[in-house]
Amino acid sequence: MTGRRRVGKSRLAQEFCDRAGAPYAVFQATRGRNPVAERADFVATLAQSRRYRGRGWSPASRRKTGTWLCARWRSRCRMTHPVSLSSKPVLLLLVGSDMSVMEALQSCGRPFFGRAAKTTVHPLNPADVRSMTGLGPAEAVDAQLVNGGFPEASYSRAVLEAVGSGERTFGTMAARAGGANALPSGTLSPLLATLQDKRVLAADLPLSAKPDSKNKRYRIADPYLRFWLAFLARSIPLIDRGRGDLALERIERSWTTWRGRAVEPLIRESLLRLMPDGEWPVGSVKWLENQPFDRHDYDALVRAMLTVPGTAPDTPLVAVSRCGMEEELPLTAHWGAGGSRAGVGAQVAAER
């Protein structure tokens, strides 16, 4: 089971154990610790687990089972381990946040290749959030913007903080992450490739009939990580001082501006599931609480459309607005925050 940190993997595993009604033990490994000490702690955890008591497992049998598992689990898995374990009445659930490492366990030539089932825990979608919280459509989308997980801290933190602060181009990220001197291309390019491989960063290419990789725009892939880097990371000293009120004021001051950009990937991904055919429209997103999409916004959309290679006067124009649309705008389609539970992450529905 993999997925970003804080996305809910451990809670999901605990729910599974509680509902299964079978004996279980949970062991939290420590990265970088001596493998011998880790195995000893695992055996002790299994032997002392209250979940086994009163269920036909004597202390000796618990220690024997733990020793049997650890004997086949060294700092790296042996090829025979999954085969041996599959014949026993034991379910081994491995949970990890480094998705590239977890995926490597099942790659060709690795111990679990073809022998393990993989589950990725994704952040809740807007429909889940609305169902669980009882919020309205627009409020559920707001809640979705701070829901998800985040990756392990790494040497790439400066790059992540640059993107989280609003930098989206290669040049501005290099300048921001490098401090006094911009990061050289030979340093930044591998960092960006690694962060994309780990699904921490996403890169958007311009909608165009011609390839345009030079104008690639980067963004944080996970909504919670975007929120954390923009607001929470800088607020930790305030919270440590007991001034969470000041942290909240910072968030409220910048929330509307930050949300306007953060919501765009969510809407784009949702519209991709909603598009009725293969025809690609050109559109605009306006996510303000008290300003509808009006003629001024439409005229700006038309001007922007004319700069996109491959468009024509009959290219469909669409819009998404939190606060509705001005009447009689010649849009092919438009969407709002409410409506049916189909499409746009099961929350933003078509209003044709």
N, C-alpha and C positions, 0 to 999 in steps of 0.2 A: 504494500500500500504506500503510495507516494502522493505528494502534493506539497504546497508551500507550507512554511511554518505558520502556526496559529490558524490554519484553515479548518481544523476540526478533526484531524486524523485520529488523535488519541481518544477524543471523546467518542468518535464513531466506533473505534475498536472496543472501548469500554461498554458501550451500549450493546454491541454484538455479544460480548462475553456475558453481560447481565441477562440478556434475553435467551441465550443458549441454554442456560440451566445446567451447564457442565462444569467440572472442575477446571480452573485456569489459574495462571500466574502471569504477572506482568513484570518485565525486567527492563529498566532504562539503562542503555549502554552509555558509556562516556568516551567521547572521541579522544584518541591519543593515549588512552590509558593502557597499561601493560595487559596484554591478552590473558596471561595466566591469572592475574588478579580479577579480571573481568569474568572469567569462567568460574572462578571460586565464588564470586558474589552471585553469579547466576544460580549455581547449585544451592547456595544458602537461601536465596530468595524463593526458589522452588520448594525447598524443604520447610521453610517457615511460613509459607503462604497459608493464610486462614481459609482460602477458597477451597483448599484440598481437604481440610479437616472435616471429619464426619461424613465423608463421601466414599468410603471404602479404600482410601489411600493412606497407608501407614507411613510414618516418617521414613522408615527404611525404603519403602517403595518410591517415595518422592525423591529421596536422595539418589536412588538407583536410576530413576528416569532422568534426573538432571545430569548425572554423571554420563549416562549414555548419550544424551544430546551433546554435551560439551566435548566428549571424546571424539565426536565427529565434526566438531565446529572449532576450527583453529582460527588464526588471524585471517585465513582465507578458507573458503569452503572447499571441501574435497568433492570430487565428481561423484563419489559413491554416496554422499550424504543425502541428497534428495531422494535417491532410489530407496535407500534403507528406511528413511523416515516415512515415505509414502506407504510402506507396508505396516506401519504401526498406527494405533488409534490415537494419533496426536496430530493436531493442526498447528503448524508453525506460521505465525503471522509476523512478517518483517515490516516495520514501519520506518520510513525515512523521508527527510525533507529535500535532500539533494537529488533532484530528479534524474540528472545525468548519471549519477552513481547507481541509483536504483535501476535505471534502464540497462546499465551495463551488466548488472547481475544476470540479465536474461538475454544478453547478446550471444551471438554464435561463439562457441568455444568456452563459455563461462558456465559455472556450476548449475544454474537454474534454466539454462536454455531449453525451451520446450517442456519444462517440468513444473512451471509455476504459473499461477493465474495472477494477472496484474490488475490493480485497481488504482485509479487516480482520483483523488478527492478534489473536486473543483469548488470554487466559491459558489455560494447560492446565487441563483438568478433572480431577477426582479419579481417573478411570480412566487418563488419560494419566500422571499423577504416579505412580500405583501401578505401571503397566507399566514406566515408565522407571527407577524407583528400587527396585522389588522389595519395597516396604514392605507391611505388612499393611493391612487396610481402615481401621482407626481411625488408624493412623500416617499413611496416605496423605491422609486428610482433614486432619490437622494440617499436613502439608506443603503442602496446597492453600491453607491460610489465609495463607501467606507467599509465594504465587506470584502473579505478575501484573506490572503496570507502574505508572508514576505520571506525572502530567501535568507540563507545564512550570511552573516557579515563576511566580507572578503576584501581582498586588495582592490577590488573594483568599486569600493564604496564611494570614492571621489567621483567616479563616472556616474554612478547611480544618483548621488546627491546633485550633480550638475543637471541631469535630466529631470529629477524631481523638482528642482527649482524653476524649471520652465525652459531650459535650453534644449533645443530639438535638432540642431544641425551639427554636422561633424566639427566644423570650425569653432562654433561657440562652446561646444562641449569640451574640446581640447583646451581652449583658453580657460574655461571655468575650472576644470578638473586639475589643470597643471599648476594653478597658483600663480607664482611670479612668472613662470615660463610655461607656454602652452605645451601640452603633451605632444610629442612627435607622432606622426602618422603610424610609424612602425610599432609604437606602444599602444596607441588608442585602438587601432584596427583589430588586433587580436582580442583586446578586452571586449570590444563590442560584439565580436563574433562569439566569444565565450558566453557573454550574457544573453545573447539571442539563443544559443544552443541550450542554455539552462532555462529558457523561456521567461527570463526576467525582463528583458527588453523586447519590444516589438518595433519593427521598422515599416513605415508606410511610404509607398511610392505614389507620386502624383497620378491622378486619373488622366491618362493620355494615350493617344494612338501610337506615340513614339516612346521607346524606352528612355527613361530619365532617372537613372540611378544616382546621379549627382545631387538631385534635389530630394534625396531620401530624408524622411523626418522620423526621429526616434521618440519613443515614449515608453513609460513604465507599463509593463503588460498587466500587472495585477492591480486592481483598484485600491486595495488596502495599502499596498506599498506606496502607491502614488500619494494617498492621504497621509501616510506616516512621514514620508520624506518632506512633504509640503508643510505639515503642521506639527505633528506629534514629536518628531525627533528634536526639534528646537525647543519644545515646551517641557522636556524632561526636567531641566533645572528649576523651572517654575513649579512644576508639580512636586518635585522633591522638597521645595520650600513651603509646600502647602498652599500655593497660589494657583490652584487650578482655575480660579476665576479669570485670571489674566490670560491663561492659555486659551480659555473659551472665548474671550474677547478677541484675541488674535484670529481665531478661526472664523468667528462671525464677521469680522471686518473684511476678510478676503474670500469668504465662502462663495459668493455669487460669481466673482471673476474666475476662481479656480474651478468651480463646478461647470461653468460654461465650456471650458476646454476638456475637462475630465469626462464629461458625459458623451462626448462625440464618438469615441471608440465603441462604447456600449450601444449607441444608436446605430452606428454603421454595421456592427456585427448583427444586430437584431434585424435591420432592414435587409441584409443579405438573405436571411431566412424567410423574409416576407415577399421578396420580389416575385411577381407571378410569372416572369419569363426571363429570357436572357438579355433583354434590352437594358442597357446601363443608362440611367438618368444622371443628371447633374443636380445637386441639391445643396441646401443650406440648413443649418441647425441654429435655432434661437431658443435658449433655455432660460428665459427670464420669468419672474413670477408675476409681473404686472405690465408687461409690454408684449403685445401680440406681434406676429409676423406681419409687417405692413408693406405698403407700396415702396417705401424707401429700401427695405430689405430685399424686396423682389427686384428692384432696379439694380441693386448691387450684385445680386445673383446673376442677372443677365450679363452685366459687364464682366463678371468673373468667368462665366461660361464661354464668352467669346475669346478668352485667352487660352482655352484648353484645346490643344491640337486634336483634330478629329471630330469636333462638334460641328453642328449645323443649326440653322434657324429652327428646324423642327426637332432638335434634341429635347427630350422630355425634361421638364423642370419640376423638382419636388422640394418639399420643405417639411421640417419637423419643428414644432413649437410647443413649449410647455404651456403657454398662455393663449393658445388659439390663433386663428388667422383673421386678417382683415378680409372683408367680403369682396367677391368679384375679382380676386387675383387669378390670372390665367395660368394656374399651376396644373400639371397633369395629375398630381396626387399630393396630399398632405396628411400628416399624422400628428396626433397629440399624445398626451400621457395616459389617457384613459381609453376605454372601449372594451372590445371583446378580449378574451384571454388567449387569443391566438396571435402569434406574430410579435416581433420586436421584444424578444425576451419574454414573451407571454404577457406583456404589459402595454407597450406602446402599440396601439392598434390602428388599422387604416380607417381614415375618415374620408371617404370619397364622395 
